[in-house]
Amino acid sequence: MRVLYSFPHKLGADRICYTAWEQVRGLAAAGVDVIAMPGALARPVPESVKVWPTLAKGKLRIPYKLLGRMNACRLHDWIVARRLERMAGQVDIVHCWPLGSLETLKTAHRMGIPTVLERPNAHTRFCYETVEAECARVGLSLPHREYQRDEAVLLREEAEFAECFGLLCPSRFPEQSFLDRGFSPGKLFRHGYGFDETRYSPNLEHVHDEKKLVALFVGVDAVRKGLHLGLQAWLASPASMNGQFLIAGDLAPTFKERFAAELSHSSVVALGHRRDVPQLMRNADILVLPSLEEGFALVCAEAIGSGCVPVVSEACTEICQHMHNAMVHRIGDVEALTQHFTILHENRALLNRLRETCIRERLKFTWTAAGEKLLGAYQEALDRHHAAEAPSAIAYAGSVAEKSGIRA
């Protein structure tokens, strides 16, 4: 399969840039012929991948800050669209990312090439509304970390949603957010993300303290990640009496001020930004992620890969299964989360069983496995596109035959 992979940012940098880089590597491992067109390349990709940056040449790069995010994405999109026009017959499917895709999607449509648009999170309008409501509820000013409402971003993304043939949803949660807004199930394609098994692995020799539950939160204090909910539930549980709640990530001054009482508790340890997250996961009992919104919680896959049991909200249920390899509560249900902390604090046999399941099944959730799933989503999109195009082709042939006087 020949894929044009368009990514408007620095492939291989942090966050979604890392996700995209792992996708490219996973596709190459799955035998896909990948032509990657990133804004710039931040780290090497497999030799089989052809890389044609749009906003960089050699060591020279167009500064993203100089252009602004939207302008940089638009320029990238224009360049990819122009290149695609010269690639007729060389591409089977086009994989795009938000904000840098509208012209590329239109060009591919004119050329009859199916397109899929990555959805690393739920529908953006849903995300705006969710974060705004929670900030208002807990008394945090907007913006707080993520999802400050931007109508220009929203309008462009919604135009891309409409133009693409399919939306790539890495889990049930973003898929449902589009179904709830009237999108057809036939436009949605499921795949998934993963973890790097060379970095995240369990420490089978580590002896966990049977009397001390160690909980770990990894990430910044973005409202949608639910750190404030996790702290509230932790302090209401007896696990906080002699356990530890570790926070690996930066905390904003506004968050520290609003939740000063919770953060000052003796069981809560704010570690700041850390580069040793794999080791922290190997030594912790549970990963806490009470998210209000997720696309696919990468940190859950990394925790499972490390033998650290996820204790999460239903926004993270793609790979986290309640009482199988995780404890899962309804979104925003602090009381249920409190009970889960308490149960795992008091029932070490259950905790150990969940941990053993994580370790036993961990290789199901690697980036290599994710690459195979993405290839399957591509094939499904190609099949649906072919099925959708076939009636039009038959109708066109019939019209030509009738005009030519041909009779069956």
Secondary structure as UniProt FT lines:
FT   STRAND          2..11
FT   HELIX           16..29
FT   TURN            30..31
FT   STRAND          33..41
FT   TURN            47..48
FT   STRAND          50..51
FT   STRAND          56..57
FT   TURN            58..59
FT   STRAND          60..61
FT   HELIX           64..67
FT   HELIX           69..85
FT   TURN            88..89
FT   STRAND          93..96
FT   TURN            98..99
FT   HELIX           102..111
FT   STRAND          115..118
FT   HELIX           124..138
FT   HELIX           151..163
FT   STRAND          166..169
FT   HELIX           172..179
FT   TURN            180..182
FT   HELIX           185..187
FT   STRAND          188..190
FT   TURN            197..199
FT   TURN            204..205
FT   TURN            210..211
FT   STRAND          214..218
FT   HELIX           223..225
FT   HELIX           227..236
FT   HELIX           239..242
FT   STRAND          244..249
FT   HELIX           253..258
FT   HELIX           260..263
FT   TURN            266..267
FT   STRAND          268..272
FT   HELIX           277..283
FT   STRAND          286..289
FT   HELIX           298..306
FT   STRAND          309..313
FT   HELIX           314..316
FT   TURN            317..319
FT   TURN            323..325
FT   STRAND          326..329
FT   TURN            331..332
FT   HELIX           334..346
FT   HELIX           348..361
FT   HELIX           362..365
FT   HELIX           367..403
FT   TURN            404..405
//
